[in-house]
Amino acid sequence: MNTLKAIELKRRGIAAIEEALAFGPVHILKHDRPTAVVVSEAEYQLLIRKKAGRKNLAALDWIRDYQPTGKRTKADIDKQISEERSAWE
């Protein structure tokens, strides 16, 4: 992660950000915690265009495009749901 401490930003100003942006988005750290992210104008415009393109994305489209990251199978999930439902009775 490309980081810049707030104290360094105060000390060096915009030059510190410009140097860090050469390596990608800059995470500004305050008390060693990320508090903001600075991106280049080109990257910001790309994000805005992507967001505008997704504005009308229906829930069904989102579900269809979702890429799961877990390791449970559909059968495992169905079994867990079935067990939970039987506990309701």
C-alpha positions, 0 to 999 in steps of 0.5 A, spaced: 500 500 500 502 506 497 502 511 504 503 518 506 503 520 513 499 526 515 505 529 518 509 528 512 504 531 508 504 537 512 511 538 512 512 537 505 505 539 502 503 537 495 510 535 493 509 529 497 503 527 494 505 528 487 511 524 488 507 518 491 502 518 486 507 516 481 506 509 485 499 509 484 493 511 489 496 514 496 493 512 502 494 518 507 495 516 514 493 519 521 495 516 527 498 510 523 491 509 520 488 510 513 484 516 513 483 518 506 486 516 499 488 521 493 488 518 486 490 522 480 485 526 476 485 520 470 484 515 475 478 519 478 475 520 472 475 513 470 472 511 477 467 516 475 465 513 469 465 506 472 460 509 477 456 512 472 456 506 468 453 502 474 448 506 476 442 503 473 445 496 475 439 492 477 440 487 483 439 481 479 445 483 474 449 484 480 448 477 483 449 474 476 456 478 476 458 476 483 464 472 483 464 468 490 470 468 494 468 463 499 469 455 499 462 453 501 458 449 495 451 450 494 449 444 497 453 446 503 449 453 503 442 449 502 444 444 508 445 450 512 439 454 510 435 447 511 437 446 518 436 453 520 429 453 518 428 447 521 430 450 528 425 455 527 419 450 528 
